[in-house]
């Protein structure tokens, strides 16, 4: 679930980068540390434009893909948990937006926010925003596909740094994967003996 929320934020942030051209001859201006009322209003509009009608469906699909979801549950119980989680995330969306708004408002100048709103309020901007939401589940799967390898490398580096005893590396890998809610990658087949 943490990853899902991070993906939502990343999708919004990525969309902001796509929609904000930066010319080499003009470095971006720093936004004021305290956003103005206008910046907050523009940010709310920008976020509204970024969240399409497909958002709840994308959340539902990502929740259903969560590796932590117990696949041994009967289908009706699994469906209930997916629906409940998607419903609660959707219900909490206004609160998430409330928390995100000052962050975006402080990061962008009023001029940049006006440009974002102007772009995402066009037909092309709305199309890009909708596609960003539609690809969220696939992006989530893509990110999750590399997490086990990242955790393996992290465990190996930690053991190298701290000097693990024999067997501790595998124990650390399993613990990290369990904590992250990801399945361990299939072990490589043993080399054939000659």
Secondary structure, DSSP 8 states (H G I E B T S, - for coil): -HHHHHHHHHHHHHHHHHH----TTS------SS--HHHHHHHHHHHHHHS-TTHHHHHHHHHHH-TTS-TTS-HHHHHHHHHHHHHHHHHHHHHHHHHHHHHHHHHS-HHHHHHHHHHHTSHHHHHHHHHHHHHHHHHHHHHHHHHHHHHHHHHHHHHHHHT--TTHHHHHHHHHHHHHT-------------
